[in-house]
Amino acid sequence: MVESLYTRFKSVLLGEIVSDDVRDEIAGNLGEVENDIGSSTLPSHPYYPTNLELPNYTEPTFSMTTILAVFLSVLSLIICSSLIIISRSKNYNNNIVHPQNQANLNSKYKVSTANKIIFTWFVICGFIHTFFEGYFAAFYQTMQQDNGLFGQMWKEYALSDSRYLTADAFVVNMERITSTLWGPLSFTTALAIYQNWPSRYVLQFVISMGQIYGCILYYWTTIFEGSPHSRPEPYYYWGYFVFANAFWTVIPSALIFDSWVRLTSAVREDLKRKSKKVD
């Protein structure tokens, strides 16, 4: 339709409005425009910015609904399994006076709700950092044409941040650090919580600091540019990019505060004991 209107305009303009000399000059200029129209193509992908070049891009075979359903199903399975595992931990002694009573015996090893949630959080982090983000860190160079399950999940997420399809240096190195450090350490922290080791507070403090630092850098390296890598639809920018990543700023902030309180309290008690011995 555009080309037909352009052709009609060209014939009217050249045939009825201007003189022969001007007509020849305009014809040359319009010829160049005509060539540009013929050679220009629309983006062959749905990602932003629209002039982004993805020469090896292969369209996903799974729908958005399927991808999200699979992801949420696996996430639900991890959550349920984690809650069952931590609920069976025998490392939390609540000092019940009469353990011979079966009801008291069951409650003797009751794990607090807070510890259940924190344990589950670090198990989730362990799986996401190690396997999902680790997959990207290993295969980022072929992500454009990757139609495996994880590859299509990353393509879906890339609608909110196309840097994941362009081997962006910051994103690649950030994911390498996340998958090699925070992933295994998250599993270690979950084990420490299950065993009720005091070291769990040091671990959760260190990991949470790393998560917040990485997430802030991740946000601001694109926000500083005006967020050009996300599609304009709210559910991509606010849903995928902002909301989904906000968990790694809000929860770690709470865990840092918890660790700070626990560690300073332990040091304070230790100083009190030492002062009593001196006296």
N, C-alpha and C positions, 0 to 999 in steps of 0.2 A: 504493500500500500504506500509506504514511504517513497519507494523508487518510482512508482507510477505518478504520484503527486509531483515529485521532483522533475520527472521527464516532461510533464505537462507544463510546469512552471518554466522550464528551460525553453520549450518551444514557443510559448507565449512571449517570454522575455526577449528572445533572440529575433523573433519574427515580426513583432508588432511595436516594440517600444523604442529601440535604439537604432542608431545609424550603423552602416556596414563596418566602419573602423572600430567603433566601440564594441559592436557585436562580436568581432573576431577576438578582441581582448578578453571579453567576458566568457566567450566560448572556451578559451584556454583555461581560465580559472575554474570554470564549472567542470571542465573535463577532469581536472585534478581532484575536485571534490567528489566527482562521480567515481573515480578510481578508489578514493578513500572509503566511500560507502560500500563499494563492492568487496574491498579487501578486509573491512572491519568485521569482527565477529563478536557475538555476545559471550560473556564468560561461560566456560564449559563446566563450571562448578558453582555451588551455592555459597561459597565463603566470601568473607570481606577482608580487605577492600576488594572491590569488584575487578580491579586491574591486577589482582594477585595471579601470578603464574604458577600453575600446578600441572606441569607437562605430563606427569605420570598418574594423574588422578583417575581412580576407578570408582564408579558410583557404588555405594553400598547396596547389598542385596537384602538386608534386614530393614524393616521399618523402624521409625523412632519408638513406636509402642512396643515392639518386640525387644529392642535393645534395652529400654528402660525396665521392662518387665523382667528380663533375665537378670539385670543388675540388681534390682530391688529384691528379687527372689533369693539370689545368692547372699545378699546383705542380710536378709531376714534369717536365713539359715545360720549364718555366722553369729548373729545376735543371740538366737535361741540356744545354739550349742554352747556359746560362751557363758550364758547365764546358768545353764545346767551344770557346766564344769565348775564354775566358781562357787556355786551353791553347795557343792559336795566337798569343798575344802575343809580339812580337819585341823587347820593351822591357826584358827581363830578361837582361842580359849576365853570364854566369857566368865570363867570362875564361878560357876554355879555351885551352891553349897551342897546340894544333894544330887550328885550325878547318878546315883543308883535308880532314881526315878526316871522312867523312860522319857517323859515329856521334858524333864530338865536335861537329860542326856542329849536329846535332839537339839535343844536350844543352846547347849554348852558351846557348840561349834558354829553358831549362827553367824554368817557373814553379813555385815551391814549393807544396806542398800547402796550407800555411796561407793563402797568397795566393789560391789557387783557392777555398778555403772562404769567405774574407772577401769576395771579389768576388761569389760566388754569393749570399751573405747580403744584400749591399746591392742586388743586382738584385731579389731577392725582396722586400725592403723597399720598393724603388721601385715595384714593381707593386702590392703590397698597399696601401701608403700612398696612392699617387696615384690608382689606379683603384677599388679596392674600398672603401677608406675615403672616398675622394673622392666616390664615388657616394652614400654615406650623407650626407656633408656637404651635398651638393647637393639631395638628395630626402628628407631626414629627415621633412618635414611630411606626406608621402604614403606613408611606409613601411608603415603598417598595412594598406593595401589594395594595395600594390605586389606583383604576382605575376610580375614579370620575374625573370630568373635571379639577379641580385644582390639584388633585393628578397627573394626566397625564401631566399637564403643568410643574409641578415640576420635574417629571421624565425626561422630555425633557430638561429642564434647567440643571438637574444634570449631563447630558453628558459633561458639561463644568466644573462641580464641584460636584463630587460624595459625598461630605460631607453632602449634603442634603438628602442622603439616609442612612446615617450611624449614625444619631443622634449625629453628632459632637457637642461637648460641646460649643465651641465658636459660631458656626453658630446658634445653638438653642437659646442661650442666647442673641445673637445679634438681632435675629429676634423677640424675646420677647420684648426687649426694643423698637425696631423699631415700632412694631405693637401697643404697649400700650402707647407709648409716642408720637413718630413722626407722627403716623397716625392721631389720634384725633387732635393734635396740627396743623397739615396741614389743616384740615377742618376749624379749628378756624382761622387760618391765612387767608384762602380764604374768610371767612366771614368778617374779618377785612378789607380786601382789597375792598370787595364789599361795605361795609359801609364807607370806607375811614377813618377808625380810625387811628390815629397816632401810636397806639400800634402795628400796623402791621409790622413796621420796627424792633421793638424789637423781635417780634415773628419770623419773617423771619430770623433774625440774629441768634437766638438761635437754631432754627430747622436746618438751613443750617450748622452751626458749628457741630451739632450732626451728620448730614448726612455725611459730609466730614470725620469726625473722624471715624465713623463706616465703611465707604467705604475704607479708607486707611488701617485700621486694617484687613478688609475682604480680600483685595488684598494681603497684605504682609504676612499674616499668611500662605498662600499657596505658594506664590512666593518664600518666604524664604526657603521652602522645595524643590523648583524646579518645582512647579506646577504639582505634581503627580496625582492630582485628575481630570484632564481634558483629554479628548480624544485628540489625536494629530492633528486631522483635524483643519485647520485654522479657519473655520467658527464656530467651537465650542469655541475654546480658544479666538480668536480675536473678533469673532462676539458676542457670548453670554457673556463670562466671562469679557472681557476687554471693548468692545464697549457699551454693554447694561448697564453696571454699571458705565461707565464714565460719564453719565448724572448726577449722584449723586455726582460728584466732580466738574465738569465744571460749571453747573448752580448754585449750592450753592455758589461757589466761587464768581460768579458775584453778587449774592444777598447779600453776606456778604459785598462786596465793596459798593454796593448801600446803604445798611443799615448804614454802617459806615459813608458815606458821609452825609446822611440825618440826622443821630443822632448828629454828630459833628456840623453840620450846625445849627441845632435847639438849641443846647447848646450854641453855639457862639452867636446866636441872643438873647438868653435869658440873657446872660452875658452883652451884649450891652445895653439891656433895663434896666437892674439893675444898670449899671454904670451911665446911664442917669438920673435915679431917684435919685441917690446919689448926682449927680452934681446939 
